[in-house]
Amino acid sequence: MSTITIPGRLPGYNQLKGRNWQQSARIKAEAMELVMWYAKATKIPQFRSPVIIQIKCFEPDARRDPDNVISGASKVILDALQNMDVLAGDGRKYIAEMRTPTPEVDRKNPHVEIKIEMEESG
């Protein structure tokens, strides 16, 4: 299993689908760069077989809706990992299971944990 920890929080769905598409694109690009930087620092390997991905968000407070937090983080993370060739794709052929538990509050250390593991072939 490989784990990437990203300090802070990632943009929510509302920020990625805002009224101003240029601003939303910039926000997404900056968040993807952050994910890619931490993935490289972690020396995350490439995965070619179907994987199980868990994305767990720890927010500084409970203000954002869980679906907003999870959808934005998932989109940014999967696109970044695919962009840097950690994942061959983000479709069902490459992702066997996605686990996105309800975000938790961590006031002192907001962060995002990404765990990737190979699917066990049965």
N, C-alpha and C positions, 0 to 999 in steps of 0.2 A: 504494500500500500504506500502511496505517495501522498504527502500532505503539504499544502501551501497555506500559509497564514498571511493575510493582508491586513495591516493595521488600518483603523478607521472604518468607514462604511462606503459602500458603492452606491451609485445613483439608483434611485427607484424608477419604476416603470413610468411614473408621471413625469420625471425629468427627461427620460429618453423619448417620450412621445409628446413633448411640449408643443406649444403653438409655434414657436420659432424653430424650424427644422435645422437651421445652421447652428444655433446654440445647442440644440439637442445632439447634433452630430459631433460637435466639439466636446461636449460632456462625455459622450460615449467613447470617443477616441482617447481622451485623457484617462478614463477609467480602464480601458483596455491596455494602455501603456503601463499603468500601475500593476495590473494583474500579470502582464508579461514580464515585467521587471522582477517581481517576487517569484514567479515561476522559474525564471532563469537563475535567480539567486539560490533557489532551492535545488537546482539541478534536476528538475523534473524530467523523467525519461519520456520517450515517445511511446504511445500506445497504439497498436494496430488492430488488436482484437477488441471485441465488445467490452466495455467497462461499466463499472458502477460508480457513479459520482454522487458524493454528498456535499451539499453546499449549506453550511450552517452560519447564519448571520447573528452577530451580537451587536445590538444597537445601543447607543448612549441613553436612549429613552424609549418609551412605547408610543411615540407620536405617529409614526408612519404605520399604515395598514400592513399586515403581514404579506398580503398578496402583492402590494406595491414593492416592498423590500425584496421579496423572493424573485419576482419576475424580472426586475431590473438587474439584480445581481446575477441571476442565471444567464440572462442574455449576454451581458458583458463578459462573464467568465467563459462561457462556451465559445463565443466568437473569438476571444483572445487566445484560448488554447488551440483552437482550430487554425487561427492566423499564424501562430508560431509553430505549427505542425506537431504539437504534443498529441492532438487528436487528429485522426485522418478526416473526420467529419463530425457533425453534431446531430446526425439523423439516427434513426432507430437501428440502422446497421452497425453503428459504432457505439451507441449508448444503450446498454441493456436495461439500466435502471437509473433513475434520478431520485435522490432522497433530499428533500428540502423541508426539514422540520421548521416549525413555527419559530420565528426569530426570538431570541432571548435578550434581556436587558443586561448590559454590563457597563455601568456608568464610568468606571475607571479605565476600562480597556476595550472600547468598541473595536470589533474586528470581524473578519470573515475567514472561516476555515473551509478549505476545499480538500476533500479526500477522494483519491482516485484509486480504484483497484480493478484488477482484471476480473471479469466474470468467470466464475468457476463453471467449467463445462461438465455437464452431468452425464 
